[in-house]
């Protein structure tokens, strides 16, 4: 039973961590989709082939408006900002390898703990929180995405003042972190570039499966419904009138965050992006489920550097 629960947590983290001896042993023994991460060579924080190492300064951490965050800056002064957000149950510290690569590429790189994550967690055991979230995704997860997207505005405003950032800015993340990034881009015109890995702009996530089983639809309360009605990207298309460049890096075989949400979003925004259709794209990575691959990250990094 413990092995199965560990595998579930691994799924919810968006397949970005193969760390810790217990998780590594579980993966090697073939614990569900966790073993797929090992077979596909997924390693959180593996250095990109695109950038050299060592071209960044030691990072820092702070609290801003009750939001805990971390940052890494490039060796040379920069006015470019990239926010990168963690997957599932992950924390801001999990993103440090990515922040270092972003700083090496010339960005001031920032992350923060999403609502109810990391230093903002309630103290509820992670396994219990995961089970509760999957049993009623709308009621539990919609407020996390919505509140975290709103927090992004404060973080960006702080970074602009603290580091002398000159907008526009980039934002991205994995799974839940990617959902937050896409939602934030619909709220803040400072955001002109998005890199979303195994994420979706459709909070309903039709067809979402957990350990191969169709997840219950759940039911939002009034609090969760407010976030959905005002922030859910697929039903708030007017927020993207400023035409942020968006890349969705999806697992073609992902049944936890089905890629069709990104495809429907791209189609729904055809008129908005009519003059620049290349600014929104969906890349389906063959054979990948709900897991990251090196190509996904390199695509996002290239996207940030070219927009």
N, C-alpha and C positions, 0 to 999 in steps of 0.2 A: 504493500500500500504506500509506503513512504517513497518508493521508487517512482510510482505513478504520479504522486503529488509533485515530486521534484520535476518530473517531465512536464507537468501542466504549467508550473511556474516558468519553465524555460520557454514554452510556447508563448505565454503572455508577455514575456520580455521581448518578443519579436525576433528571437533567434539571433541575438547579437552577442551573447555571452557564452563562452565555453571556458569558464573559469571555475576554480575550486576543485579539489580532488573528488569530492562527492559527486558533483554534477558531471565531471569528466568520466568517472567510472560508470555512472548511469548511462551516459551517452554511448560509451563503448559497448556496454552490454545490450544496446539496442532498445532503449526505453522510448518507444513511440517515435514521434517526430524529432525528439532530441537527437537520435542517432543520425537523422538525415542531415543535421547541421555538420556533424563530423564527416559524413560521406562527401558533402559538398565543400569541405575545406573552409567552413566559416570560422573566423577567428576575430573576436571583437578587438579592435585596436591594432590589427595587423597593419604595418606601414604600407602606405600606398606606393605603387611603383612610379607615381607621377612627381613626387616631391622629395627633396633631400631631407635628412633628419637634422635636428639641432638648430634650425633657424627661427627659434622662438624664445621668448623670455619666460622665466618661471611665472606661473599663474598666480592668481589671487582669488579671494572669496570674500563675500560680504552679504549683508541683508539689505534689500531695498524695498521699502514699503511692505515689509513683512514677507518678502519673497527672497528665499536663500538662493544665491547664485555663485557661479565660478566663472573665471575668465582666463584666457591665455592671449598674450599679445605678441606680435612679430618683433623680430630684432630691430627692424627699421620702423620709424613712426608710420602709422597708417590711419586713414580716415574711413576705411571700409569695414563694415560690421557684418558678421555672420553669426546667427544664433542657431545652435544645434541642440535638439531635444531628445531625451532618452525614450526608450521603448517601454511599453507595458508597466511593469512594477519597478522599472529602473530608476536611477537617481542621476542627478547632475554629475556626480563623480564618475559614473559609467561612461560619460561622453568625453572625458579628458583626452583619450588618444585621438579622437576626431578633432577636438579643439586644437590640439597641438598641430595636427596636419593642416587645419585651416589657417592657423597662425603662420605656419611655414609657407603657406601659399599667399600670405600677405594680408590676412584678415585679422582684425580684433575679433576673437572668437569667444562667445558667451553661451552659457547654459544655465538653467535654473531647475529647481525641483517643481514639477507640475503639482497642481493642487492635490493634497492627500498623499504625496510621495516624499520620500527622503526625510528631510528635517521637518516637513509639513505633515507627516503621516500621523494617523490617530493612535498608533500603537497596536492596532488590530493585527493579529498574525497574518503574514502574507498569504498563506494557503487559504485561510478563511476568507480573506478579502477577495482573492481570485475567484473562489467558488461563488461568493455572493454577487460579484460583478457579472459573472457569466450566467447566473440564474436570472438576473434582471438588468441587462445591459443598459437600456434607456435610463432607468432610474439612478443607477450608480455611475455609469461612465459618461453620459452626456454632460452632467455638471462638471466633471473633471476636465473634459475637453473645452467646454465653454469658458469656465473660469480661468483655465490656463491660457486660453487664447487672449482673454482680456488682460491677464498679467503680462503677456508679451508686450503690450503697448507700453506699460510702465517700464519694463526692462529696456526696451529700445530708447525711450525718452531718457532714461538714466544714462545709457551708454553714449548717446549723442552728447550729453553734457559732460560726462566724465572723461571721455576719450577724444572729444572733438570730432566725432563721426560726422561725415557729410552724407546724408541720405541720397539715393535710396539704399536699402539694406537687403541682405539675404537671410533666409531662414529655412531650416529643414529639420528632419528627424526621422525616426524609425517607428513604424507601427503607430501606437498611440501618439508618440511624439510627432510623427508625420501628419496625423490627423489634426493635431493642434496647430502645426505650422501652416497647413492649408487654410484652416479656419481664421488664423490671425491675419493672413494675407487679404482676406475679405473685409477686415476691420480697419487696417492701417495702411494708408497709401504710401507710407514710408517703405513698405515692403515691395520690392520690385522683382524678387527672384525667390523661387521655392524649389527645394529638393525633397521630395517625399518618397521614402522607401517603405515598401509593403504597407502602404497607408491608403486611406480612402476619403473622398469628400462627401460620402453618403453615410451619415451616422446610423441609418437604419440597418446597414450591413446585411441586406437580404441574402440568405443562403449561408450565413456564418455558421461554421462548425467548430466544435471543441472536441478534440480527441476523436474525430470522425463522426460525432453525433451532432445533428442539427440543434443549434442553440435555441432555447425558448425565446419567443419574441419579446417577452417582458412588457412592462407597462410603466410609462413615465408618470411621475407625479407632477403637480403644477410647477414646481421649482425646475425640474429637469425639462419640462415642456417649454418653459420660457427660453432656455438656452437654445433648444432645437429651433424654435420658431424665429429667433433673432440671429443665430450664428451658423447653423448647419449650412455648409457651402452649397450643396446641391439645390437647396430651396431659398438661397439668398444670393442669386447670381449677380444682382446689381452691385454687390460689394467688389466685384472684380472688373468694374468698368475701367479701372486704370491699367488693366492689361498686364498684371505681373507675369513674368516668365516662369512657367511651372513645368517641372518634369516629374512624372510619376514612374517610379521604378518598381514594378510589380512582379511577383512570382506568378508565372503562368498557371501553376497548379495550386495556387494559394486558396484554400477553402476556409481559412479563418478570417482573412480580409480579402474577399473576392475582388479581383481586378476590374470587374465590370462596372463598379462604382466610378472609377477613374475614367473609363471609356464613356460612360453616360455623361459625366461632367464635361469632358472634352467636347462631346457632341452638343450639349446644351449651350456651350459658350462659343459655338461656331460664329455667330453673328458678331459677338464682341471682339473676337480675334480674327475677323475676316481679313483685315489688312496685314496682319502678322500671324498667320496660322502656325508658324514655326515656334511661336512663343509658348505654346502649350502642347505637350506630347505625353504619350503613355508608352512606356517600353515594357514589353512582356518578356521576362527572362525564362526561356524554356527549361522545364524540369524543376524549377524552384517552387517550393511551397511557401509557407509563412516563415521565411528565413532570408537573411541577407546574403549577398554574394559580393566578392571584391568588385565585380563590374558595376554593381549598383552604386557603391560608394564612389568609385572613380567617375561614373557618369555625373553624379551630383556635384562632385568637386569641380569637374570640368565645366558644368553648367554655371556654378557660382562664379568661376573665374572669367567666363565669357559673357556674363550679363551684368 
